[in-house]
Amino acid sequence: MIEFKYELDKILSPLPENITGTMKGSIIAKADKMDQDIAMDFIDEKVKDGTIDEETKEKLYRLLKYFCVYR
């Protein structure tokens, strides 16, 4: 989990701090407590509302796919 948070922080570092904290917390909570698909849906919503771009979305998708375990 520490590696996931570190990589997530690196990906989101270009964003403003007020957005970064909320995004990190939401992605971690959704990926950990719910599942990968819900976290990806959240990321899609953030692309639609202009918070993050497509490149960041792809990086986040790769991160989730690498660290999440299907149950």
GICORFEN-V834941 format. One record per backbone hydrogen bond with DSSP energy under -0.5 kcal/mol. NH is the residue of the N-H (numbers start at 1). CO is the residue of the C=O. If there is no record, write none. Layout:
nh=(NH & NH)
co=(CO & CO)
This chain:
nh=(5 & 6 & 7 & 8 & 9 & 10 & 11 & 12 & 13 & 15 & 19 & 20 & 21 & 22 & 23 & 24 & 25 & 26 & 27 & 28 & 29 & 30 & 31 & 32 & 33 & 34 & 34 & 35 & 39 & 40 & 41 & 42 & 43 & 44 & 45 & 46 & 47 & 48 & 49 & 50 & 51 & 52 & 57 & 58 & 59 & 60 & 61 & 62 & 63 & 64 & 65 & 66 & 67 & 68)
co=(1 & 2 & 3 & 4 & 5 & 6 & 7 & 8 & 9 & 12 & 16 & 16 & 17 & 18 & 19 & 20 & 21 & 22 & 23 & 24 & 25 & 26 & 27 & 28 & 29 & 29 & 30 & 30 & 35 & 36 & 37 & 38 & 39 & 40 & 41 & 42 & 43 & 44 & 45 & 47 & 46 & 46 & 53 & 54 & 55 & 56 & 57 & 58 & 59 & 60 & 61 & 62 & 63 & 64)
